[in-house]
Amino acid sequence: DQPDWAKQLLHELEQSPGTRISDGELKARGIDPATVRRHFLRQYGMTFQAFTRARRMSTAFHQLRDGAKIDDAVFESGYESHSG
């Protein structure tokens, strides 16, 4: 079972894998960033920020594997540059 706030965060990432949600944004939503970190560490073995990075990377790899141009994969996956 996931708390409602975790379900909402996962839904947002599912809808837009390139989404970046900062600790400040979590606080603005009334969600304690430390609670999010602990929950994601318990559930997924990584922090929320590491989870979102892994999702972006996975999205980019899938796009490349499916024949996308590197520029498209980079920017559509939420990266701001190729070095990201």
Secondary structure as a PSIPRED ss2 file (coil, helix, strand):
# PSIPRED VFORMAT (PSIPRED V4.0)

   1 D C   1.000  0.000  0.000
   2 Q C   1.000  0.000  0.000
   3 P C   1.000  0.000  0.000
   4 D H   0.000  1.000  0.000
   5 W H   0.000  1.000  0.000
   6 A H   0.000  1.000  0.000
   7 K H   0.000  1.000  0.000
   8 Q H   0.000  1.000  0.000
   9 L H   0.000  1.000  0.000
  10 L H   0.000  1.000  0.000
  11 H H   0.000  1.000  0.000
  12 E H   0.000  1.000  0.000
  13 L H   0.000  1.000  0.000
  14 E H   0.000  1.000  0.000
  15 Q H   0.000  1.000  0.000
  16 S C   1.000  0.000  0.000
  17 P C   1.000  0.000  0.000
  18 G C   1.000  0.000  0.000
  19 T C   1.000  0.000  0.000
  20 R C   1.000  0.000  0.000
  21 I C   1.000  0.000  0.000
  22 S C   1.000  0.000  0.000
  23 D H   0.000  1.000  0.000
  24 G H   0.000  1.000  0.000
  25 E H   0.000  1.000  0.000
  26 L H   0.000  1.000  0.000
  27 K H   0.000  1.000  0.000
  28 A H   0.000  1.000  0.000
  29 R C   1.000  0.000  0.000
  30 G C   1.000  0.000  0.000
  31 I C   1.000  0.000  0.000
  32 D C   1.000  0.000  0.000
  33 P H   0.000  1.000  0.000
  34 A H   0.000  1.000  0.000
  35 T H   0.000  1.000  0.000
  36 V H   0.000  1.000  0.000
  37 R H   0.000  1.000  0.000
  38 R H   0.000  1.000  0.000
  39 H H   0.000  1.000  0.000
  40 F H   0.000  1.000  0.000
  41 L H   0.000  1.000  0.000
  42 R H   0.000  1.000  0.000
  43 Q H   0.000  1.000  0.000
  44 Y H   0.000  1.000  0.000
  45 G C   1.000  0.000  0.000
  46 M C   1.000  0.000  0.000
  47 T C   1.000  0.000  0.000
  48 F H   0.000  1.000  0.000
  49 Q H   0.000  1.000  0.000
  50 A H   0.000  1.000  0.000
  51 F H   0.000  1.000  0.000
  52 T H   0.000  1.000  0.000
  53 R H   0.000  1.000  0.000
  54 A H   0.000  1.000  0.000
  55 R H   0.000  1.000  0.000
  56 R H   0.000  1.000  0.000
  57 M H   0.000  1.000  0.000
  58 S H   0.000  1.000  0.000
  59 T H   0.000  1.000  0.000
  60 A H   0.000  1.000  0.000
  61 F H   0.000  1.000  0.000
  62 H H   0.000  1.000  0.000
  63 Q H   0.000  1.000  0.000
  64 L H   0.000  1.000  0.000
  65 R H   0.000  1.000  0.000
  66 D C   1.000  0.000  0.000
  67 G C   1.000  0.000  0.000
  68 A C   1.000  0.000  0.000
  69 K C   1.000  0.000  0.000
  70 I H   0.000  1.000  0.000
  71 D H   0.000  1.000  0.000
  72 D H   0.000  1.000  0.000
  73 A H   0.000  1.000  0.000
  74 V H   0.000  1.000  0.000
  75 F H   0.000  1.000  0.000
  76 E H   0.000  1.000  0.000
  77 S C   1.000  0.000  0.000
  78 G C   1.000  0.000  0.000
  79 Y C   1.000  0.000  0.000
  80 E C   1.000  0.000  0.000
  81 S C   1.000  0.000  0.000
  82 H C   1.000  0.000  0.000
  83 S C   1.000  0.000  0.000
  84 G C   1.000  0.000  0.000
